[in-house]
Amino acid sequence: MALMLTLAACQTQDEGMLLIVHPEITGCADFGVRHCMQVKFAESDADWTLFPFEVDGFAFEQGYEYELRVAVEGEGADAQYSLLEIESKTLR
């Protein structure tokens, strides 16, 4: 979670933040929600991170890996994510 806060603080509102979304949803009861997307914050990240947030304007479709450009407002558990652009959608 701290990684998400750090990265959100580093992005600018104009360019947004890049999220790479895993093609499958997973359980994440630790965050108090039933399902989470799994994301990477850069192509060089080796591990997927649970992402217990909704991205306004984005409809996840199982089986596709996405590269999303998102705007972030707020911090921590109160952060709001909004879709700026789907940069890629690849069937996996």
C-alpha positions in Angstrom: 0.0 0.0 0.0 2.9 2.4 0.8 4.2 1.9 -2.7 0.9 3.0 -4.2 1.0 6.2 -2.1 4.6 7.0 -3.1 3.8 6.4 -6.8 0.6 8.4 -6.7 2.5 11.3 -5.1 5.1 11.2 -7.9 2.8 11.4 -10.9 1.6 14.6 -12.4 -2.1 15.3 -13.1 -1.3 16.0 -16.8 0.3 12.6 -17.6 -1.4 10.5 -15.0 -0.1 7.2 -13.6 0.4 4.0 -15.6 -1.2 0.9 -14.3 -0.7 -2.5 -15.9 -3.7 -4.7 -15.0 -3.4 -8.5 -14.7 -6.0 -10.5 -16.8 -7.6 -12.1 -13.8 -9.3 -10.7 -10.7 -8.3 -12.2 -7.4 -9.7 -12.3 -3.9 -8.5 -9.7 -1.4 -10.5 -10.0 1.9 -7.5 -8.4 3.7 -8.6 -5.1 2.2 -12.3 -5.5 3.2 -13.5 -6.0 -0.4 -14.3 -9.3 -2.2 -12.3 -8.9 -5.3 -9.3 -6.9 -6.4 -7.5 -6.2 -9.6 -3.8 -7.1 -9.6 -1.5 -4.3 -11.0 2.0 -3.4 -11.7 3.0 0.3 -11.6 5.7 -0.1 -14.3 6.6 -2.6 -17.0 9.8 -3.3 -15.0 7.9 -4.4 -11.9 8.4 -8.1 -11.3 5.5 -8.7 -8.9 1.7 -8.0 -9.1 0.2 -5.9 -6.3 -3.3 -6.2 -5.1 -5.3 -3.0 -6.0 -8.5 -2.7 -3.9 -9.7 0.5 -5.7 -12.2 1.1 -8.5 -11.1 3.0 -11.5 -13.9 5.3 -12.6 -14.7 4.9 -16.2 -13.0 1.5 -16.6 -14.8 -1.8 -17.1 -12.5 -4.8 -16.5 -12.9 -7.7 -18.9 -11.6 -11.0 -17.7 -8.8 -12.5 -19.8 -7.3 -9.2 -21.0 -4.2 -7.4 -19.8 -4.5 -3.7 -19.8 -2.2 -0.7 -19.7 -4.2 2.1 -18.2 -3.4 5.8 -17.7 -5.2 7.0 -14.6 -5.6 10.3 -12.7 -5.3 10.0 -8.9 -7.0 12.3 -6.5 -6.4 12.0 -2.7 -4.1 9.6 -0.9 -4.2 6.3 0.9 -7.5 4.5 1.4 -9.3 7.7 0.3 -7.6 7.9 -3.1 -9.9 8.2 -6.2 -8.8 6.8 -9.5 -10.2 7.9 -12.9 -9.5 6.5 -16.3 -7.7 8.9 -18.6 -6.9 6.4 -21.4 -6.6 2.7 -22.2 -3.2 2.5 -23.8 -3.4 -1.2 -24.6 -5.7 -4.2 -24.2 -4.2 -7.6 -24.9 -5.9 -11.0 -24.8 -3.9 -13.3 -22.6 
